[in-house]
């Protein structure tokens, strides 16, 4: 989270400002990284703001772009489909008091009409964010072929997805699994999940072409083949 960006969003005044629009801007600033960028989905912002229609969020964000408060970067999945936009908050507007003074405004998140009772940086929201991370990591972990050092892997995962699209990361993992199967790699040579993430080995598979893998031969009941445990998403 960029404290500087959040502080600026809390003080800024802009044309057409309403409690709801101000809340949306603060939510975006709360998610910003050191580059003042973030990429929460419209539905996630709508949930935090107590709004039912994500399209309403899209209209407000577009209005922010027209006012010069942010820039929108469209992002795409590996298959060409759309994923959540990335927003670069500039927070530049002609409507700021030239003296740099702002009229103190009570926390808008306490306004009953917004449908929320806690600000975006409370423990309640942190729990929601953690659940999202946990859900995505659970899916990722279920696919990774070598399940050791889970806690460290989860820590590495959270760092990676701050700058790398989660859906694309899953796609790179599927390609990695395909390569393992194609080469019939011994499990002991497969890197730990935390290593694969921290060394950015997923980047090695961005230009990888999926290979046709021969069926795994049947095995007797008293033997096992770890390839059977692989689940391609």
C-alpha positions in Angstrom: 0.0 0.0 0.0 1.2 3.5 -0.9 0.7 5.7 2.2 1.5 8.8 0.2 -1.1 8.0 -2.5 -3.7 7.2 0.1 -3.1 10.4 2.0 -3.4 12.4 -1.2 -6.6 10.7 -2.1 -8.1 11.5 1.3 -7.4 15.2 0.9 -8.1 15.8 -2.8 -11.2 17.6 -4.0 -12.5 17.1 -7.6 -15.3 18.1 -9.9 -18.5 16.3 -9.4 -17.3 14.8 -6.1 -19.9 12.7 -4.2 -19.4 10.5 -1.1 -19.6 7.4 -3.3 -17.0 8.7 -5.9 -14.7 9.8 -3.1 -15.0 6.3 -1.5 -14.1 4.6 -4.8 -11.0 6.8 -5.2 -9.9 6.1 -1.7 -10.4 2.3 -2.2 -8.2 2.4 -5.3 -5.5 4.4 -3.5 -5.6 1.9 -0.6 -4.6 -0.9 -3.0 -1.8 1.1 -4.8 1.7 -0.2 -4.8 4.9 1.8 -4.8 4.2 2.7 -8.5 0.8 4.1 -7.5 -0.8 1.4 -9.5 -3.4 -1.2 -8.6 -5.7 -3.7 -10.4 -8.8 -4.6 -8.2 -11.8 -5.8 -10.3 -14.9 -3.8 -10.6 -16.9 -6.4 -8.7 -14.4 -6.4 -5.8 -14.6 -2.6 -5.6 -18.4 -2.7 -5.8 -18.5 -5.2 -2.9 -16.3 -3.0 -0.7 -18.3 0.1 -1.6 -21.6 -1.6 -0.9 -22.8 -1.3 -4.5 -24.6 -4.0 -6.4 -23.8 -3.1 -10.0 -20.1 -3.3 -11.1 -20.9 -1.3 -14.2 -21.5 1.7 -11.9 -17.9 1.3 -10.8 -16.7 1.2 -14.4 -18.5 4.5 -15.1 -17.0 6.2 -12.1 -13.5 5.0 -13.0 -13.9 6.2 -16.5 -14.9 9.6 -15.1 -11.8 9.6 -13.0 -9.7 9.1 -16.1 -11.4 12.0 -17.9 -10.7 14.2 -14.8 -7.1 13.2 -14.9 -7.2 11.5 -11.6 -5.9 8.2 -13.0 -4.8 6.4 -16.2 -6.3 3.1 -17.2 -4.1 0.2 -18.7 -6.1 -2.6 -20.2 -4.8 -6.1 -19.4 -5.3 -9.4 -21.1 -5.1 -13.1 -20.2 -2.8 -15.5 -22.0 -5.7 -16.7 -24.1 -6.5 -13.1 -25.2 -9.5 -12.6 -22.9 -9.8 -9.5 -20.7 -8.8 -9.4 -17.0 -9.0 -6.6 -14.5 -7.6 -3.2 -15.6 -4.5 -1.7 -14.1 -4.9 1.8 -12.7 -2.1 4.3 -12.3 -3.3 7.0 -9.9 -2.0 10.5 -10.9 -4.5 12.4 -8.6 -3.9 15.5 -10.7 -6.9 17.8 -11.0 -7.5 21.5 -11.6 -9.9 21.6 -8.7 -7.5 21.4 -5.8 -7.4 24.5 -3.5 -4.3 26.4 -4.8 -3.3 27.1 -1.2 -3.1 23.3 -0.6 -5.7 23.5 2.1 -8.6 21.1 2.2 -11.8 21.3 4.2 -11.8 18.5 6.7 -14.4 15.9 5.8 -15.7 13.2 8.1 -15.0 9.6 7.1 -17.4 8.9 4.3 -17.4 5.2 5.0 -19.5 5.9 8.1 -22.3 7.2 5.9 -25.3 4.8 6.2 -26.3 5.2 2.5 -23.0 3.6 1.4 -24.0 0.2 2.8 -20.7 -0.3 4.7 -19.7 0.4 8.2 -16.0 -0.1 8.3 -13.2 1.8 6.3 -11.1 -0.2 3.7 -8.1 -0.6 5.9 -9.8 -2.2 8.9 -9.2 -5.8 10.0 -12.5 -6.8 8.4 -11.4 -5.9 4.9 -8.0 -7.4 5.5 -9.7 -10.7 6.2 -11.6 -10.4 2.9 -8.4 -9.8 1.1 -6.7 -12.8 2.8 -9.6 -15.0 1.8 -9.1 -14.0 -1.8 -5.4 -14.7 -1.7 -6.0 -18.0 0.1 -8.5 -19.1 -2.6 -6.2 -18.3 -5.4 -3.2 -19.9 -3.7 -5.3 -23.0 -2.9 -5.9 -23.5 -6.6 -2.3 -22.9 -7.4 -1.0 -25.2 -4.7 -3.4 -28.0 -5.8 -1.8 -28.0 -9.2 1.9 -27.7 -8.2 3.5 -31.2 -8.6 5.8 -31.0 -5.6 4.0 -30.2 -2.4 6.7 -29.2 0.2 7.2 -26.0 2.2 3.7 -24.7 1.7 3.9 -21.7 4.0 7.0 -20.4 2.2 5.4 -21.0 -1.1 2.3 -19.0 -0.1 4.5 -16.1 0.9 6.3 -16.1 -2.4 3.0 -16.4 -4.3 1.6 -13.3 -2.7 4.7 -11.3 -3.7 4.6 -12.6 -7.3 0.9 -11.8 -7.9 1.4 -8.1 -7.0 3.1 -7.7 -10.4 2.1 -10.8 -12.3 -1.4 -11.7 -13.4 -2.8 -14.6 -11.3 -4.6 -16.3 -14.3 -1.5 -16.0 -16.4 0.6 -17.6 -13.5 -1.8 -20.6 -13.5 -1.4 -20.9 -17.3 2.4 -20.9 -16.9 2.1 -23.6 -14.2 0.1 -25.8 -16.6 2.8 -25.4 -19.2 5.4 -26.3 -16.7 3.5 -29.4 -15.7 3.1 -30.4 -19.4 6.9 -30.0 -19.8 7.5 -32.3 -16.7 5.2 -34.9 -18.1 6.6 -34.7 -21.6 10.2 -35.1 -20.2 9.1 -37.7 -17.6 11.1 -35.8 -15.1 11.8 -37.5 -11.8 10.0 -35.8 -8.9 13.3 -35.1 -7.0 14.4 -32.8 -9.8 11.3 -30.7 -9.7 12.1 -27.4 -7.8 10.2 -26.5 -4.7 7.2 -24.3 -5.4 8.8 -21.4 -3.4 11.9 -21.7 -5.5 10.0 -21.8 -8.8 8.2 -18.6 -7.8 11.1 -16.7 -6.3 13.4 -17.4 -9.2 10.6 -16.4 -11.6 10.9 -19.7 -13.5 7.3 -19.2 -14.7 8.7 -16.6 -17.2 10.6 -19.4 -19.0 7.2 -20.8 -20.1 5.7 -17.7 -21.7 6.8 -18.9 -25.2 6.4 -22.6 -24.4 4.2 -24.7 -26.7 2.2 -27.5 -25.1 3.5 -30.9 -26.0 1.5 -34.1 -26.6 2.0 -36.4 -23.6 1.9 -40.2 -24.0 -0.6 -41.9 -21.6 0.8 -43.0 -18.3 1.2 -46.8 -18.3 -0.9 -48.8 -15.9 0.8 -49.8 -12.6 0.1 -52.5 -10.1 -1.9 -51.9 -7.0 1.2 -52.0 -4.7 3.1 -49.5 -6.8 2.5 -45.8 -7.4 3.2 -43.2 -10.1 3.3 -39.6 -8.9 2.2 -38.4 -12.4 -1.3 -39.7 -11.5 -1.5 -36.9 -8.9 -1.1 -34.2 -11.4 -4.2 -32.3 -12.3 -4.1 -29.9 -15.2 -6.4 -26.9 -14.8 
